[in-house]
């Protein structure tokens, strides 16, 4: 993969609009869209009902499937210099796993994660969406996914905090990878075309500043 070929990831807590924005980026710039597998996870509904009981199965399913997705996207697109936008960064696995797994489970999980991701492609632009708990809950309710109806607000609040910590650490670890932050309380790019245009323009300018080519 050339560093001049766009590989953009969109991240943020549940309900913040990652997939909607990734889709808009894909349509504007004609990038291949990589969407994470969510509804196909057979453990997720049980996880939201009983986190402690179903956390390990849930996190392992996500890790294995995201690894396979990234392996395929690398082979069939990035290695052929075809740009990609993904609605997740695989680092989210650690955010969720560290919050939900018991210590001994997380240590096992971490070893598997390190092996699987050792040679995975790294994005050259990260977009981080964040919003208040009220906004996240409103948007989760609005999209009406059955598997999300039992999400505990306190879990979502903790998750938002974890994302803030993780993204700050990511910026320290990868100072050469720009992280573009957008506040979902102030911008509604799904309902407001002006907000979407502002975001897309900011992304395009950042890509050009990074020296990445938009075809």
HELIX and SHEET records of a PDB file:
HELIX    1   1 UNK A   18  UNK A   29  1                                  12    
HELIX    2   2 UNK A   44  UNK A   49  1                                   6    
HELIX    3   3 UNK A   51  UNK A   76  1                                  26    
HELIX    4   4 UNK A   78  UNK A   80  5                                   3    
HELIX    5   5 UNK A   92  UNK A  100  1                                   9    
HELIX    6   6 UNK A  103  UNK A  117  1                                  15    
HELIX    7   7 UNK A  133  UNK A  143  1                                  11    
HELIX    8   8 UNK A  146  UNK A  148  5                                   3    
HELIX    9   9 UNK A  153  UNK A  173  1                                  21    
HELIX   10  10 UNK A  193  UNK A  210  1                                  18    
SHEET    1   A 5 UNK A  32  UNK A  34  0                                        
SHEET    2   A 5 UNK A  84  UNK A  86  1                                        
SHEET    3   A 5 UNK A   7  UNK A  11  1                                        
SHEET    4   A 5 UNK A 125  UNK A 130  1                                        
SHEET    5   A 5 UNK A 178  UNK A 183  1                                        
END                                                                             
